[in-house]
Amino acid sequence: MCGIAGEFRFDGRAAEVGAVLDMAQVLEPRGPDGWGVVGHGPLALAHQRLKIIDLSETGAQPMVDSELGLTAVFNGIIYNYKQLREELHAEGYRFFSTSDTEVLLKAFHRWGKACVEHFKGMFAFAVADRRTGELVLGRDRLGIKPLYVAQVPGALRFASSLPALLAGGGLNTDVDRVALHHYMSFHSVVPAPRTILQGVRKLPPATVRTVSPDGGTDDWLYWTPQFTRHGEKTEQEWAETALASLRTAVERRMVADVPVGVLLSGGIDSSIVVALLAEMGQKDLKTFSIGFESEAGERGDEFDYSDLVAKTYGTDHTRFTVPKHETDDALEGAVAAMAEPMVSHDVVAFYLLSREVSKSIKVVQSGQGADEILGGYDWYPPLAGIPRDGALDAYQKAFFDRPHSEVAQLLTAEALVDDDVSRAFVAEHFGRPGADSAVDAALRLDTTIMLVDDPVKRVDNMTMAWGLEARVPFLDHEFVETMGACPPEYKLADGGKGVLKAAARGVLPDEIIDRKKGYFPVPAIRQLSGPVLERVRGALSDPAARSRGLFRPEAVTEMLDDPNSGRTNLGANALWQVALLEMWLQAHGIT
């Protein structure tokens, strides 16, 4: 919920309020219900509000607590804010609103930057402390809420999206070659702190950054999941543990002063969220599904399953069928809504689904994250039984789009880095303490890196493009910690997510549990043809693409001659990957 932006100067000049307002204007879709700005001396903060908690103006931001000398802008929600409010009230703090933003302010005053250890939620925030002159930035443990930062002469700027920072001007927009290698090799994932642009960085998840008045910074990583064993449980006991922990996570995400619905794909992940809410007595729960026209023999919907779940639990269900021409038309808007280039074809699906859902509701729960936490992807089984020190080769073979040698065949010499930086990145992560097995190491990497900068970012960007807040119970940090200790063999059982399937027996219809794993199908994107293919050709022939010179012309020509070949082992279309990057750069005026 919401969008935040700001500038903190350390060169003696006053903050550029106009630049901050320009950034905030780009963020308006994230928070269409109101806006605010404060500027004083070296600091300017702006906020675009989506009203979810405390719908009155007492919850407006930027929020200033003159008594405590603190000012904050906040994006997200602290699910346990009512409990923290009671605790802080008992210690003598007085409240003027019923918002979680004010709880953030009081908690920061009480515990300093360690306040984040008390929060259960998804958040990105900035708190300015009048007493110390410091600015403190924070991001939630799983990176569900984004926070981008950029150094400009004499100042630090931050915003909820990269395009917002671009609107402030003065950034180095050259493509980061290391990030480009990750994009082309590490399944289009660009890990924090890098972005595809040299002049913009991301605050990493689970990080609090303290910025001093002279511009110095100090980062604190306050949470790291371990993925190690402690104690012994049977498979059934783990299933019961998973269900109990997930039940808590789902209930926690119903905290709101507006109705909360569910994005229902018909897969086990979103379906069990619906089942647990029904179990809790939720009446008239709104659920939403989307489908697309078939293309090249590929079916574009999974309505059979979502309809079954909706009927079983008596939800107020709506399904949207999108004609092909609308998919074509929506591509431009979806690319513009991306904070960073995102290759997955279901970006357009989330974009269109969010557009329709936002017409009737402001908050939804989603099943995102279950595959990464519970071993649902097909690149995990090849790692089972491999010695811990052999995990790197097996993971690269199963997950990477292409090795360094093939990246070199696509990129020009000027765009290519000399070393295999993507393999080195994964090797460093796999070498860290913890993670008992090769599968554990992969799950930890995917949970803390891939999940953050692919599926989670995708859902946040596309839902917030329409002022819709998506909550992800499978990424409750307590659920992640609990299930990190579950032995991999229980997760990989039964074709993947075995522990969740066992937990769902008796809760969900067997047809949902035993179905073949699905995905969010958008055939018109997966099978490049017609107007979408013409957009691809246009992007790659644009003068900006030619002058940028990232890709070898002969490689581009070869892909255009056969646009639907050359898929990676995870099904990524090489031409789409190359073109999407150019489409994104051009959409944001980067030449």
C-alpha positions, 0 to 999 in steps of 0.5 A, a space after each residue: 500500500 502507498 508509495 514513498 519518496 524523498 531526498 536527504 541532502 548533506 551538502 548544506 543546501 535545502 532539499 529539492 521539494 520539486 524533484 521529490 514531488 515529481 517522483 511522487 507523481 509517478 507513484 500516484 497509482 500506488 496511492 491514489 487516495 491522497 498525497 502529502 509532502 513535507 520539506 524542511 532544510 536538508 530533508 523532503 519527504 512525499 507520500 501517495 496514500 492508499 487508505 487501508 488502515 485508519 481511513 481518516 486524515 489522522 492517518 495521512 502521511 508524511 506523519 510528523 510527531 513533533 513531541 518525539 521529533 520524528 517524521 516518517 513515510 511508510 509503505 506496507 502494513 504492520 500486521 501486529 500493529 494493534 498489539 504493539 500499540 497496546 504495548 507502547 501505550 502501557 509504556 506511556 506513549 500517547 496516540 493521535 491516530 489508529 494507524 500503523 504508521 504512528 505505531 512505527 514512529 513510537 516503536 522507532 522512538 522506543 527501540 531505535 532501528 531494532 523496532 523492525 525486529 518487533 514488526 510482523 508485516 511487509 514494509 519499506 519506510 523512512 524515518 527522519 530523527 530531528 535529534 540526531 539529524 539522521 535518516 533511517 531507511 528500512 525494508 521488510 525481511 522478505 523484500 515484499 515492499 520495494 525501496 530504491 535509492 540513488 546518489 545524486 550530487 550532494 544528496 541521497 534520494 529514495 522511492 518505491 519504484 525505479 521510474 519514480 527516481 528517474 523522474 527526479 532527474 540527474 541519474 546515471 542511466 547507463 546499463 550496469 554490465 554486471 546486472 545485465 549478465 545476471 539478467 541474461 544468465 540468472 533467469 532475469 534476476 538482478 539481485 540487490 543492491 544492483 538494478 539494471 541501471 548504474 545510477 540506481 540501487 535497491 535497499 536489500 531485504 531485511 536491511 536497515 540503513 542509517 544515513 548520517 547528516 554528512 552522507 555516511 551510511 551504515 547497513 544492518 542486516 537484521 534477519 537471515 533464514 537458516 534452513 537447518 534442522 533442529 529437532 525431529 518430526 515425522 512427515 505428518 507432524 510437519 504437515 500439521 506444523 505447516 498448516 498451523 503456521 499457515 493458518 496464523 499467517 492467513 489470519 494475520 493478513 486479514 487485518 484491515 479497515 477495508 474488505 480483503 479478497 483472494 486472487 484464486 488461480 485454482 492451484 493448491 497455494 491460493 486454494 488453501 488460503 481460501 479454504 483456511 479463511 472459510 474455516 475461520 468463518 469468513 462470509 461472502 469472501 470475494 475471490 477473483 480468477 483470470 483466463 486468456 484466449 488459447 494460442 497455438 494449442 496452449 490453453 489460457 485458463 484454469 477456470 475448472 479448478 478455481 470454479 471448484 474451489 469457489 463453489 466448495 467454499 461458497 465465495 463471491 467469485 468473479 472470473 475475467 476472460 481476456 480476449 487476445 487483442 486486450 492482451 496485446 493492448 495491455 503489454 505497453 501498460 504492463 511494461 511501463 508499470 515494471 519497476 525493473 525489467 521482468 520477463 515472466 509472461 504472467 506479468 500481463 496476467 497480473 496487470 490485467 487481473 489487478 485492473 479488474 479486481 481494483 474496481 471492487 476491492 483494495 486488498 487481496 491475499 495471494 498464494 505467491 511464494 509457496 514454491 520457493 519456500 516449500 520446494 515446488 519447482 522442478 529444479 529442486 529434485 535434481 539437487 536431492 542427494 547431491 553433496 552440499 559442495 556439489 550444489 553449485 553445478 547442479 543448480 546452475 544446470 537446472 536454473 540458469 538460462 544460459 552459461 557465461 559462454 552463451 551470454 557472450 554469444 548474445 552480448 556485444 564485447 562492450 556490454 559483456 563482463 569478462 568473468 562469470 559474475 552470476 555463477 560467482 554470485 551463487 557460489 558465494 551464497 551457497 558457501 555461506 554457513 547454514 543450509 544443511 543440504 544442497 536443496 536447502 542451499 537452493 531454497 535459501 537462495 531462492 527465498 532470499 534472492 530469486 523470490 524477492 526480485 522476480 515473483 514478489 516484485 512482479 506481484 507488487 508492481 502489477 497490483 500497485 499499478 492499480 492501487 491494489 494491495 497484495 498480501 502473501 501469507 506464504 512469506 510470513 517470516 515466521 512461516 518461512 523460519 518454521 518451514 526452513 527447518 523442514 527436511 527437504 525430502 518432505 518438501 520434494 515428496 509427491 511431485 513437490 510441495 509434499 508437506 503442503 499437499 499432506 497438510 491440505 488433505 481433508 482441507 481441500 478437495 483432492 482434485 486440487 491437491 492431485 492436479 498437475 502443477 499449473 501456472 498463470 498462462 498467457 499464451 499470447 506472450 509465450 507464443 510470440 506472434 501478431 502484434 506482440 511480435 511486432 512490438 518485439 521487432 519494433 523495440 529491437 530495431 529502434 534507433 535507441 536499441 541500435 545506439 545502445 549496442 547491448 546485443 550482437 546484431 547477428 544474434 538478434 537477427 537469428 532470433 527474429 527469424 525463428 522467434 519461438 525457438 531457443 527456449 531455456 530449460 525453464 521455458 524462457 523465450 530468449 527473444 522475449 528476454 532480449 526484447 523486454 529489456 529494450 522495451 522497458 528501457 525505451 518505455 522509461 525514456 532511457 537512450 
